Amino acid sequence: MKLRYLLPLALISLLLFSCQSKREVQLDIIHTTDAHGRVFPYDFINDQPADGGYLQVAHYVDSIRALKGREVVLLDAGDILQGQPSAYYFNFIDTTSVHVIARVMNSMQYDALTIGNHDIETGHSVYDKFVKKINFPALAANVRKKGTQEPYFSPYVIIHRAGLRIAVLGLTMPNLIHQLPEVLWEGLTFEDQISVAKEYLPEVLQKEPDFIIALIHSGAGSQNDEMRMFATNVGYDIAKEIPELDLVLMGHDHRQTLDSIQHSDGSMTYLLNPANDARAISHTRVTFTHGKEGRSVKVDSQLVVLRDGAPSQRLMDKYQVDFEKIKEFVSVPVGNMTTPLNARSVFFGPSAFIDLIHQLQFFVYPEAQVSITAPLQEDGEIAEGPVYMRDLFKLYKYENMLYLMDLTGAEIKGLLEESYNNWIMTMSKPEDPLLRLDSSKLGGRYLPFEVPTFNFDSAAGISYTVDVTKGKGNRVVVTKVGTEPFALDNHYKVAINSYRGNGGGGLLTERGAGIPVLELPSRVIKSTEKDLRWYLIDFLRDHDPFTPQIISDWQFIPRSLVEPALVRDSLTLYSKPTT
């Protein structure tokens, strides 16, 4: 056969083959969330190796990218800049270097992130700089420039992979305005996540995306609830309300979720949350098949735990200098402790661990008559001897500022009534439980309380009892403030952290003290410029060596019911009784 005949026959054969074959594109969508500053597989607070961190994620992502024919989209749902000292160091200590997390995420080739409430908590000077230094968009469609409809961050991004268009719409929790001082989000307004998502949907659809993702700093919420506007955790709500979404990638609530919603037309929206500290990732494999019968899309989602996973050696080597800088920072001594200080006592009565924070708050505001705080640590210990910078992250977990507020006696009582209602049950006999525990959470990573323990406020500067036989509203009896009689209609100067002072947890608002949210700013007499951990350094250096002591004056009564219940409940929470 002559060569001139071979070429046309080859073309005809190729054409026939193409008509009969299918073309597949494999897309791997990998998502992290709530890493809280965990870059390295190392816990700088406890000075030991730990599972998780962006560098372990990097090893996993690199392994997927190395597979032939795979296209990776890498996303993060927020709360990146707060938690581990690796974040704090580059947020507030070394402010001239490019943030290590920005450099690491750039090296990992992230495609987008959504801003979280704890990212906003670091303040404009930190998160604005961070956003400028990353090589990919920071999303939050429901954050606008104050007084305009102009988005402050990017509302969405179209990611191109192998001829596909992947739309990613970012949304963050709007309720952070009731948790953080306005100075941290000055010039911004936060709007309802679902209504803003619906607003942007037509614009996104005009881009003709092949796949639509909502990347939200929001938990799942409840599948059975009616849609709740302006809520924090809206995963199920947004999946039900916007069937055009193929995937809802979540964060914020630190709870693993792997679920789906089927719509009336048979289409599916998949929901994933790998939880916190980058110990796990969500991995969704989407297979797009193009054939003569049209296009089909197959979605296969899973949560992948990175336990004992190797970090990226390439990035470990690249960022070893940063690792050493952070280790050096957390190893700086700030004082000495004359006896050990253990957090396990915080749920059972006055505690030296909590009272250190009360002493700190009175140190910052000596004019305060009352101090109110909650346990931010459930099971930590500061050893006798030197106290290092790393220990301050055990003593105070968050970057809260301190307010001095004007509260009435009735409002203080109302706050405490709500707090102890979060904390304890009503007892009628010694066999009854005292602590409000959820048995379904036993054996998990967190203590099995029904309500987050950072909403268990107690007070110092006043004398009071908590009657466990009474219901909410009648449990707390306050007798004195200092040495003077306590009066419900008197006004008192109260030292309280900015989370609570802005309405966080609801203890100062409708369920507790009853103060309207919009009235809270007018109650603030003054505020610190730095976070409480910053002032803790001064306190410990000023009280070196520090002897832990109990300064608060309150107790659960009657003791005949309380004491056996405390022993039982401490055995449930810990391996041995704590009284």
Secondary structure, DSSP 8 states (H G I E B T S, - for coil): --HHHHHHHHHHHHHHHHHH--EEEEEEEEEE---TT--SSEETTTTEE-S--HHHHHHHHHHHHTSTTEEEEEEE-S--SSSSHHHHIIIIIS-SS--HHHHHHHHHT--EEE--HHHHTT-HHHHHHHHHHSSS-EE-TTEEETTSS-BSSB-EEEEEETTEEEEEEEEE-GGGGGTS-GGGSTTEEE--HHHHHHHHHHHHHHT--SEEEEEEES----TTS---TT-S--HHHHHHH-TT-SEEE--SS---EEEEEE-TTS-EEEEEE--STTSEEEEEEEEEEEETTEEEEEEEEEEEE-TT----HHHHHHTHHHHHHHHHHHT-EEEEESS-EEGGGGGSS--HHHHHHHHHHHHH-TT-SEEEE--S-SS-EE-SEEEEHHHHHHH--S---EEEEEEEHHHHHHHHHHHHHHHB---SSTTS--B-B-GGGTTSSS--BSS-GGG--EEESEEEEEETTS-TTSSEEEEEETTEE--TTSEEEEEEEHHHHTTGGGSSSTTTT---GGGHHHHEEEE-SS-HHHHHHHHHHHTSSB------EEEEE-HHHHHHHHHHHHHHHSSS---
